[in-house]
Amino acid sequence: MSTFLNTDMVALILMCAVATFATRIGGYMLMARMKSIPPRLDAALNAVPAAVLTTLVAPAFYAGEIDIKIAMAVALVIGLRFSVMPMLLAGWCIVMVFRHLL
């Protein structure tokens, strides 16, 4: 049997899909029942984007080479002053220059 049609893999994908759907619909149903959002829940929901961004950036910074670390630091500084596009372009350019020179 092919790797794509492995029954264990298909079962795992279906279970992950059901779990994802259940958490999304469960959160929607829970929020729909509330008349207003409590302040602590609002603060927790506001912290989610920063937590997700940290989980994406921290491993790359920790495991990356020096070019990645410098590019991330420069992108952070530029991101504090400018919008997203200059930040992305600066980080990308720095990585490309370092990789070309080293």
DRENDO-1510 file (C-alpha; in Angstrom, 1 decimal, always signed):
<recs>
REC; n; res; u; v; w
REC; 1; MET; +0.0; +0.0; +0.0 .
REC; 2; SER; +1.2; +3.5; -0.8 .
REC; 3; THR; +2.4; +5.9; +2.0 .
REC; 4; PHE; -0.4; +8.3; +1.1 .
REC; 5; LEU; -3.1; +5.7; +1.6 .
REC; 6; ASN; -1.7; +4.3; +4.9 .
REC; 7; THR; -4.8; +3.8; +7.1 .
REC; 8; ASP; -2.9; +5.0; +10.2 .
REC; 9; MET; -2.0; +8.2; +8.5 .
REC; 10; VAL; -5.5; +8.8; +7.2 .
REC; 11; ALA; -6.9; +8.1; +10.7 .
REC; 12; LEU; -4.4; +10.6; +12.2 .
REC; 13; ILE; -5.3; +13.3; +9.7 .
REC; 14; LEU; -9.0; +12.8; +10.3 .
REC; 15; MET; -8.6; +12.9; +14.1 .
REC; 16; CYS; -6.5; +16.1; +13.8 .
REC; 17; ALA; -9.3; +17.6; +11.6 .
REC; 18; VAL; -12.0; +16.6; +14.1 .
REC; 19; ALA; -9.9; +18.1; +17.0 .
REC; 20; THR; -9.3; +21.3; +15.2 .
REC; 21; PHE; -12.9; +21.7; +14.2 .
REC; 22; ALA; -14.1; +20.9; +17.8 .
REC; 23; THR; -11.8; +23.5; +19.4 .
REC; 24; ARG; -12.8; +26.1; +16.8 .
REC; 25; ILE; -16.5; +25.5; +17.0 .
REC; 26; GLY; -16.3; +25.0; +20.8 .
REC; 27; GLY; -14.7; +28.4; +21.2 .
REC; 28; TYR; -17.3; +30.0; +19.0 .
REC; 29; MET; -20.2; +28.4; +20.9 .
REC; 30; LEU; -18.8; +29.4; +24.2 .
REC; 31; MET; -18.3; +33.0; +23.1 .
REC; 32; ALA; -21.8; +33.1; +21.6 .
REC; 33; ARG; -23.4; +32.3; +24.9 .
REC; 34; MET; -21.7; +35.2; +26.7 .
REC; 35; LYS; -23.5; +38.5; +27.0 .
REC; 36; SER; -20.2; +40.3; +27.4 .
REC; 37; ILE; -16.6; +39.2; +27.5 .
REC; 38; PRO; -15.1; +39.3; +31.0 .
REC; 39; PRO; -12.0; +41.6; +31.3 .
REC; 40; ARG; -9.7; +38.7; +32.2 .
REC; 41; LEU; -10.8; +36.7; +29.1 .
REC; 42; ASP; -10.4; +39.8; +26.9 .
REC; 43; ALA; -6.8; +40.2; +28.2 .
REC; 44; ALA; -6.1; +36.5; +27.6 .
REC; 45; LEU; -7.4; +36.7; +24.0 .
REC; 46; ASN; -5.4; +39.9; +23.4 .
REC; 47; ALA; -2.2; +38.0; +24.4 .
REC; 48; VAL; -2.7; +35.2; +21.9 .
REC; 49; PRO; -1.1; +36.9; +18.9 .
REC; 50; ALA; +2.1; +37.7; +20.8 .
REC; 51; ALA; +2.3; +34.2; +22.1 .
REC; 52; VAL; +1.8; +32.7; +18.7 .
REC; 53; LEU; +4.5; +35.0; +17.2 .
REC; 54; THR; +6.9; +34.1; +20.0 .
REC; 55; THR; +6.4; +30.4; +19.3 .
REC; 56; LEU; +7.2; +31.0; +15.6 .
REC; 57; VAL; +10.2; +33.3; +16.1 .
REC; 58; ALA; +12.0; +31.9; +19.1 .
REC; 59; PRO; +13.0; +28.5; +17.7 .
REC; 60; ALA; +14.3; +30.1; +14.5 .
REC; 61; PHE; +16.3; +32.6; +16.5 .
REC; 62; TYR; +17.7; +29.9; +18.8 .
REC; 63; ALA; +18.5; +27.4; +16.1 .
REC; 64; GLY; +19.5; +29.8; +13.4 .
REC; 65; GLU; +23.0; +30.8; +12.3 .
REC; 66; ILE; +24.4; +34.3; +13.0 .
REC; 67; ASP; +22.9; +35.7; +9.8 .
REC; 68; ILE; +19.4; +34.8; +11.0 .
REC; 69; LYS; +20.0; +36.3; +14.4 .
REC; 70; ILE; +21.4; +39.6; +13.0 .
REC; 71; ALA; +18.5; +39.8; +10.5 .
REC; 72; MET; +15.9; +39.2; +13.2 .
REC; 73; ALA; +17.5; +41.8; +15.4 .
REC; 74; VAL; +17.6; +44.4; +12.6 .
REC; 75; ALA; +14.0; +43.5; +11.6 .
REC; 76; LEU; +12.9; +44.0; +15.2 .
REC; 77; VAL; +14.5; +47.5; +15.4 .
REC; 78; ILE; +13.0; +48.5; +12.0 .
REC; 79; GLY; +9.7; +47.0; +12.9 .
REC; 80; LEU; +9.5; +49.3; +15.9 .
REC; 81; ARG; +9.7; +52.3; +13.7 .
REC; 82; PHE; +8.2; +51.3; +10.3 .
REC; 83; SER; +5.5; +49.0; +8.9 .
REC; 84; VAL; +5.7; +45.4; +8.0 .
REC; 85; MET; +7.1; +45.6; +4.5 .
REC; 86; PRO; +10.3; +47.6; +5.3 .
REC; 87; MET; +10.8; +45.2; +8.2 .
REC; 88; LEU; +10.5; +42.1; +6.0 .
REC; 89; LEU; +12.6; +43.6; +3.3 .
REC; 90; ALA; +15.4; +44.5; +5.7 .
REC; 91; GLY; +15.5; +41.1; +7.3 .
REC; 92; TRP; +15.4; +39.4; +3.9 .
REC; 93; CYS; +18.2; +41.6; +2.5 .
REC; 94; ILE; +20.4; +41.1; +5.5 .
REC; 95; VAL; +20.1; +37.3; +5.3 .
REC; 96; MET; +20.8; +37.3; +1.5 .
REC; 97; VAL; +23.9; +39.6; +1.9 .
REC; 98; PHE; +25.3; +37.4; +4.7 .
REC; 99; ARG; +24.7; +34.2; +2.8 .
REC; 100; HIS; +26.2; +35.6; -0.3 .
REC; 101; LEU; +29.3; +36.9; +1.5 .
REC; 102; LEU; +29.8; +34.0; +3.8 .
</recs>
